[in-house]
Amino acid sequence: MHIPFLCARGCYDLRVMKEESAKRVWSHIGMVLCVLLWGLAPLAGKYLFDEGAYSPALLIALRGAVSVLLMGLFLLFTGRFRKLNKSYWICLPAGLILGSAYLFQFIGLESTALSKNTFLESFSVIAVPLSIWILTRKRPGIASAFASILCLAGAFVLCGNGMDFSALFTTPTLGEAFSAIGGLLFGVNIAFTKVFVKDKDPFLYVFIQLLVMTVISFAYALPFEKGLAYSFEFRHILVLLFLAVICTVGCWILRTASIKRVSAITCAVLNPMSAVIATILSISLSFEPFSWNVIVGGAIILLAVFLSGIYDALEEKRHVHKRETPSLEMESSQDSRASASTDSPD
């Protein structure tokens, strides 16, 4: 008499599993799409700088303003503004760090090769463990230290003027230095987020950060930026909207929705791929000449990022397992006590 019920339950479970599997596939597609778009973003920025359409700080400010407007509408329609409380004040320094990172990165992008700019952004590998150490007193592991040294070695090769030993110790240009500082600040922002923003709504957190970034970018661009440039040409506005609507708002929403069903190790492998995409496109479209320094140096930096990301993912998995084990043991002991009390005579 229970066979129809069991069949119905089995069909329901199978349908749920298929739906979850489909969601997982779409989540991975979403993450890959984000990486692809973030690889295109530096190319779009470099195009606008080479055209003399916008100066770096003003481009960040305008991109941020459009992003804040669209994300604000998204938060309004989804009712997320109701979650806003005093605890979100921590987003203000995070936004200040993020804005500074973007300023250094884009000012560096204006005067250096696109491939070097995107790979030097990976200096965040050095800043994340050091920042977490300062904020939480948690000492970095051997893997983090090794990844940092590897990243520095890759940067030396990347910024060199040849593959012989003496050419690897040339003084970096101002654009390369700014790109590296931007990467370090991105790392500080990541560490800040990991430590202080675990219980915050990710969309609301990103919105406040973008708002702060937009304010400080306008505050720097209008009075201080030399050679302030802006354009009303349709093609330039179209690229600006691509950066704001697709690469900022669209990617953040897509990434936040997708990351729930994507493993941390997969994220660690996918994240640095945007630099590879940007480099391949930059060389293919003749934005810069082919260079073995870029290929070898970039590969070393990518290896450092992979090692750091996979190590962090495994550590996080280990900590989750340690937290779950005591609760499982407690439940097991409670079940055994309950069983013993049931079996014992009155």
BAVORO-92610 format. One record per residue (C-alpha): residue in one letter; x, y, z; residue number from 1. Coordinates in Angstrom, 3 decimals. Example, Ala and Ser with C-alpha at 12.3 -4.5 7.8 and 13.67 -1.06 7.14 Angstrom:
PT   rovo         xx         yy         zz   sese
PT      a     12.300     -4.500      7.800      1
PT      s     13.670     -1.060      7.140      2
This chain:
PT   rovo         xx         yy         zz   sese
PT      m      0.000      0.000      0.000      1
PT      h      3.047      2.268      0.464      2
PT      i      4.480      1.602     -2.997      3
PT      p      2.707      4.561     -4.771      4
PT      f      3.883      6.907     -2.027      5
PT      l      7.467      5.662     -2.293      6
PT      c      7.405      6.005     -6.082      7
PT      a      6.061      9.555     -5.840      8
PT      r      8.701     10.436     -3.233      9
PT      g     11.427      8.914     -5.390     10
PT      c     10.284     10.885     -8.451     11
PT      y     10.199     14.101     -6.403     12
PT      d     13.729     13.514     -5.054     13
PT      l     14.982     12.760     -8.575     14
PT      r     13.413     15.980     -9.888     15
PT      v     14.978     17.992     -7.060     16
PT      m     18.388     16.446     -7.772     17
PT      k     18.060     17.273    -11.488     18
PT      e     17.066     20.863    -10.686     19
PT      e     19.990     21.247     -8.291     20
PT      s     22.359     19.760    -10.863     21
PT      a     21.075     22.193    -13.519     22
PT      k     21.507     25.120    -11.108     23
PT      r     25.070     23.986    -10.391     24
PT      v     25.866     23.855    -14.130     25
PT      w     24.408     27.336    -14.683     26
PT      s     26.345     28.624    -11.655     27
PT      h     29.618     27.411    -13.182     28
PT      i     28.660     28.999    -16.514     29
PT      g     27.920     32.242    -14.630     30
PT      m     31.351     32.210    -12.943     31
PT      v     33.126     31.559    -16.260     32
PT      l     31.161     34.422    -17.862     33
PT      c     32.210     36.753    -15.011     34
PT      v     35.876     35.837    -15.508     35
PT      l     35.555     36.439    -19.263     36
PT      l     33.916     39.852    -18.758     37
PT      w     36.436     40.895    -16.124     38
PT      g     39.127     39.969    -18.638     39
PT      l     37.510     42.320    -21.169     40
PT      a     37.182     45.212    -18.678     41
PT      p     40.888     46.279    -18.673     42
PT      l     40.840     46.120    -22.474     43
PT      a     37.875     48.507    -22.559     44
PT      g     39.602     50.846    -20.108     45
PT      k     42.844     50.816    -22.101     46
PT      y     40.898     51.599    -25.285     47
PT      l     39.312     54.674    -23.657     48
PT      f     42.689     55.892    -22.365     49
PT      d     44.396     55.424    -25.730     50
PT      e     41.529     57.335    -27.365     51
PT      g     41.946     60.157    -24.829     52
PT      a     38.226     59.816    -24.016     53
PT      y     38.421     59.849    -20.212     54
PT      s     41.091     60.421    -17.612     55
PT      p     41.554     57.506    -15.143     56
PT      a     39.906     58.915    -12.005     57
PT      l     36.978     60.396    -13.919     58
PT      l     36.411     57.055    -15.682     59
PT      i     36.237     55.291    -12.302     60
PT      a     33.877     57.978    -10.972     61
PT      l     31.495     57.815    -13.958     62
PT      r     31.577     54.015    -14.026     63
PT      g     30.854     54.009    -10.294     64
PT      a     28.011     56.535    -10.587     65
PT      v     26.161     54.468    -13.205     66
PT      s     26.804     51.278    -11.209     67
PT      v     25.536     52.812     -7.952     68
PT      l     22.366     54.046     -9.658     69
PT      l     21.563     50.645    -11.184     70
PT      m     22.503     48.631     -8.106     71
PT      g     20.498     51.039     -5.930     72
PT      l     17.415     50.328     -8.064     73
PT      f     18.077     46.583     -7.757     74
PT      l     18.316     46.840     -3.953     75
PT      l     15.177     48.995     -3.821     76
PT      f     13.063     46.558     -5.835     77
PT      t     14.346     43.514     -3.911     78
PT      g     13.746     45.177     -0.529     79
PT      r     17.346     44.737      0.625     80
PT      f     17.647     48.293      1.947     81
PT      r     15.577     47.121      4.950     82
PT      k     18.615     45.146      6.118     83
PT      l     20.692     48.324      6.488     84
PT      n     21.762     48.982     10.090     85
PT      k     24.630     50.488     12.086     86
PT      s     26.831     47.429     11.565     87
PT      y     27.276     48.418      7.916     88
PT      w     29.537     51.340      8.902     89
PT      i     32.409     48.897      8.342     90
PT      c     31.695     49.177      4.606     91
PT      l     32.984     52.775      4.628     92
PT      p     36.694     51.985      5.191     93
PT      a     36.313     48.978      2.859     94
PT      g     34.992     51.331      0.159     95
PT      l     37.866     53.744      0.787     96
PT      i     40.379     50.932      0.268     97
PT      l     38.560     49.705     -2.849     98
PT      g     38.416     53.221     -4.328     99
PT      s     42.144     53.732     -3.698    100
PT      a     42.893     50.353     -5.308    101
PT      y     40.941     51.282     -8.448    102
PT      l     42.614     54.699     -8.651    103
PT      f     46.111     53.210     -8.493    104
PT      q     45.190     50.436    -10.928    105
PT      f     43.617     52.712    -13.555    106
PT      i     46.275     55.416    -13.278    107
PT      g     48.830     52.621    -13.749    108
PT      l     46.871     51.184    -16.686    109
PT      e     47.049     54.513    -18.513    110
PT      s     50.859     54.377    -18.734    111
PT      t     51.771     50.672    -18.752    112
PT      a     51.062     47.566    -20.821    113
PT      l     47.653     46.023    -20.198    114
PT      s     49.090     42.541    -19.534    115
PT      k     51.479     43.855    -16.884    116
PT      n     48.682     45.833    -15.239    117
PT      t     46.374     42.819    -14.942    118
PT      f     49.062     40.409    -13.739    119
PT      l     50.428     42.909    -11.190    120
PT      e     46.907     43.107     -9.772    121
PT      s     47.691     39.610     -8.459    122
PT      f     49.930     41.244     -5.843    123
PT      s     46.811     40.797     -3.732    124
PT      v     48.278     37.323     -3.030    125
PT      i     50.936     39.057     -0.908    126
PT      a     48.592     41.506      0.820    127
PT      v     45.774     39.106      1.833    128
PT      p     47.702     36.901      4.334    129
PT      l     49.653     39.861      5.746    130
PT      s     46.467     41.918      6.217    131
PT      i     44.638     39.009      7.880    132
PT      w     47.671     38.575     10.176    133
PT      i     47.473     42.252     11.192    134
PT      l     43.683     42.201     11.655    135
PT      t     43.299     38.832     13.413    136
PT      r     46.821     37.911     14.652    137
PT      k     46.527     34.727     12.604    138
PT      r     50.000     34.024     11.257    139
PT      p     50.244     33.173      7.524    140
PT      g     51.102     29.575      6.650    141
PT      i     54.125     28.346      4.719    142
PT      a     52.037     28.084      1.530    143
PT      s     51.072     31.784      1.737    144
PT      a     54.693     32.826      2.290    145
PT      f     55.856     30.674     -0.643    146
PT      a     53.094     32.100     -2.890    147
PT      s     54.167     35.657     -1.943    148
PT      i     57.815     34.970     -2.830    149
PT      l     56.739     33.305     -6.075    150
PT      c     54.550     36.303     -6.932    151
PT      l     57.464     38.720     -6.374    152
PT      a     59.721     36.549     -8.555    153
PT      g     57.081     36.588    -11.292    154
PT      a     56.815     40.381    -11.028    155
PT      f     60.585     40.741    -11.548    156
PT      v     60.389     38.653    -14.728    157
PT      l     57.195     40.402    -15.887    158
PT      c     58.683     43.908    -15.572    159
PT      g     62.082     42.974    -17.012    160
PT      n     63.383     43.956    -20.442    161
PT      g     64.673     40.542    -21.460    162
PT      m     65.144     37.019    -20.189    163
PT      d     68.835     37.297    -19.228    164
PT      f     69.565     37.667    -15.506    165
PT      s     70.709     41.323    -15.541    166
PT      a     67.574     42.461    -17.423    167
PT      l     65.293     41.185    -14.662    168
PT      f     66.471     43.826    -12.184    169
PT      t     65.512     46.955    -14.102    170
PT      t     63.704     49.706    -12.222    171
PT      p     59.917     49.395    -12.680    172
PT      t     58.123     52.260    -14.378    173
PT      l     55.706     54.485    -12.456    174
PT      g     52.761     52.768    -14.178    175
PT      e     54.024     49.333    -13.109    176
PT      a     54.548     50.543     -9.538    177
PT      f     51.028     52.004     -9.408    178
PT      s     49.584     48.752    -10.803    179
PT      a     51.368     46.754     -8.085    180
PT      i     50.148     49.139     -5.350    181
PT      g     46.617     48.752     -6.719    182
PT      g     46.993     44.967     -6.482    183
PT      l     48.194     45.221     -2.874    184
PT      l     45.217     47.420     -1.968    185
PT      f     42.818     44.957     -3.610    186
PT      g     44.356     42.326     -1.339    187
PT      v     43.787     44.502      1.739    188
PT      n     40.160     44.945      0.662    189
PT      i     39.725     41.166      0.265    190
PT      a     41.175     40.547      3.741    191
PT      f     38.989     43.284      5.226    192
PT      t     35.938     41.646      3.661    193
PT      k     36.879     38.178      4.932    194
PT      v     37.342     39.394      8.506    195
PT      f     34.509     41.906      8.983    196
PT      v     31.740     41.198      6.497    197
PT      k     30.750     37.545      7.027    198
PT      d     27.229     38.392      8.238    199
PT      k     26.478     41.210      5.775    200
PT      d     24.237     41.135      2.702    201
PT      p     26.740     40.892     -0.213    202
PT      f     24.716     43.143     -2.541    203
PT      l     24.298     45.854      0.100    204
PT      y     27.976     45.600      0.991    205
PT      v     29.074     46.002     -2.644    206
PT      f     26.635     48.905     -3.129    207
PT      i     28.092     50.892     -0.188    208
PT      q     31.631     50.159     -1.337    209
PT      l     30.846     51.379     -4.865    210
PT      l     29.177     54.488     -3.442    211
PT      v     32.267     55.375     -1.386    212
PT      m     34.529     54.595     -4.357    213
PT      t     32.472     56.921     -6.581    214
PT      v     32.589     59.787     -4.072    215
PT      i     36.359     59.660     -3.544    216
PT      s     36.966     59.266     -7.299    217
PT      f     34.982     62.432     -8.050    218
PT      a     36.684     64.152     -5.102    219
PT      y     40.082     63.362     -6.601    220
PT      a     39.261     63.768    -10.303    221
PT      l     37.593     67.188    -10.357    222
PT      p     40.096     69.289     -8.370    223
PT      f     43.351     67.289     -8.606    224
PT      e     43.535     65.140    -11.747    225
PT      k     45.892     66.584    -14.343    226
PT      g     44.623     66.474    -17.901    227
PT      l     40.996     65.899    -16.944    228
PT      a     39.349     64.390    -20.025    229
PT      y     35.800     63.381    -20.871    230
PT      s     33.937     62.524    -24.053    231
PT      f     30.334     62.621    -25.269    232
PT      e     30.990     60.495    -28.350    233
PT      f     28.517     57.635    -28.650    234
PT      r     31.176     54.903    -28.988    235
PT      h     32.966     56.102    -25.860    236
PT      i     29.722     56.308    -23.864    237
PT      l     28.859     52.794    -25.082    238
PT      v     32.162     51.421    -23.736    239
PT      l     31.612     53.293    -20.450    240
PT      l     28.151     51.725    -20.112    241
PT      f     29.644     48.304    -20.885    242
PT      l     32.080     48.768    -17.998    243
PT      a     29.405     50.014    -15.593    244
PT      v     26.336     47.939    -16.486    245
PT      i     27.889     44.641    -17.625    246
PT      c     31.337     44.416    -16.006    247
PT      t     30.361     45.951    -12.647    248
PT      v     26.654     45.569    -11.791    249
PT      g     25.943     42.541    -13.978    250
PT      c     29.081     40.660    -12.935    251
PT      w     28.627     41.329     -9.215    252
PT      i     25.012     40.159     -9.257    253
PT      l     25.880     37.123    -11.396    254
PT      r     28.908     36.226     -9.255    255
PT      t     26.999     36.545     -5.975    256
PT      a     24.183     34.364     -7.310    257
PT      s     26.576     31.773     -8.789    258
PT      i     29.220     31.434     -6.084    259
PT      k     26.844     29.628     -3.694    260
PT      r     27.003     26.463     -5.834    261
PT      v     30.643     26.683     -6.939    262
PT      s     33.387     25.152     -4.803    263
PT      a     36.075     27.371     -3.305    264
PT      i     38.793     25.485     -5.212    265
PT      t     37.007     26.115     -8.530    266
PT      c     36.818     29.830     -7.655    267
PT      a     40.529     29.831     -6.795    268
PT      v     41.350     28.383    -10.225    269
PT      l     38.942     30.593    -12.191    270
PT      n     39.613     34.008    -10.597    271
PT      p     43.119     34.660    -12.032    272
PT      m     42.023     33.572    -15.522    273
PT      s     40.790     37.114    -16.248    274
PT      a     44.448     38.231    -16.456    275
PT      v     45.151     35.478    -18.999    276
PT      i     42.135     36.492    -21.103    277
PT      a     43.148     40.166    -20.980    278
PT      t     46.721     39.338    -22.033    279
PT      i     45.693     37.072    -24.925    280
PT      l     43.261     39.683    -26.253    281
PT      s     45.727     42.548    -25.753    282
PT      i     48.448     40.819    -27.796    283
PT      s     45.991     39.471    -30.393    284
PT      l     44.460     42.926    -30.989    285
PT      s     47.918     44.585    -31.170    286
PT      f     47.491     46.669    -28.014    287
PT      e     51.009     45.501    -27.100    288
PT      p     53.779     43.364    -28.677    289
PT      f     54.426     39.740    -27.743    290
PT      s     56.999     39.374    -24.956    291
PT      w     58.470     36.318    -23.255    292
PT      n     58.706     38.369    -20.059    293
PT      v     54.916     38.679    -20.011    294
PT      i     54.388     34.967    -20.730    295
PT      v     56.942     33.610    -18.226    296
PT      g     56.343     36.251    -15.548    297
PT      g     52.580     35.934    -15.887    298
PT      a     52.792     32.130    -15.621    299
PT      i     54.822     32.385    -12.386    300
PT      i     52.319     34.865    -10.905    301
PT      l     49.412     32.627    -11.946    302
PT      l     51.078     29.669    -10.237    303
PT      a     51.405     31.757     -7.059    304
PT      v     47.718     32.707     -7.210    305
PT      f     46.664     29.079     -7.825    306
PT      l     48.728     27.809     -4.891    307
PT      s     47.416     30.503     -2.568    308
PT      g     43.783     30.068     -3.640    309
PT      i     43.770     26.277     -3.438    310
PT      y     45.548     26.338     -0.058    311
PT      d     42.960     28.810      1.294    312
PT      a     40.104     26.679     -0.065    313
PT      l     41.497     23.511      1.555    314
PT      e     42.055     25.340      4.852    315
PT      e     38.480     26.642      4.809    316
PT      k     37.193     23.134      4.088    317
PT      r     39.260     21.732      6.961    318
PT      h     37.921     24.358      9.396    319
PT      v     34.329     23.638      8.349    320
PT      h     34.933     19.910      8.912    321
PT      k     36.383     20.604     12.371    322
PT      r     33.339     22.703     13.301    323
PT      e     30.924     20.041     12.069    324
PT      t     32.655     17.046     13.723    325
PT      p     31.907     17.986     17.379    326
PT      s     28.237     18.604     16.587    327
PT      l     27.989     15.219     14.831    328
PT      e     29.641     13.515     17.810    329
PT      m     27.239     15.282     20.181    330
PT      e     24.230     14.176     18.149    331
PT      s     25.584     10.605     18.075    332
PT      s     26.055     10.531     21.863    333
PT      q     22.564     11.946     22.416    334
PT      d     21.095      9.268     20.122    335
PT      s     22.983      6.533     21.954    336
PT      r     21.785      7.812     25.357    337
PT      a     18.228      7.990     24.082    338
PT      s     18.519      4.454     22.743    339
PT      a     19.926      3.192     26.053    340
PT      s     17.121      4.813     28.065    341
PT      t     14.526      3.291     25.732    342
PT      d     15.997     -0.196     25.956    343
PT      s     16.463     -0.157     29.755    344
PT      p     13.649     -1.730     31.852    345
PT      d     11.445      0.478     34.055    346
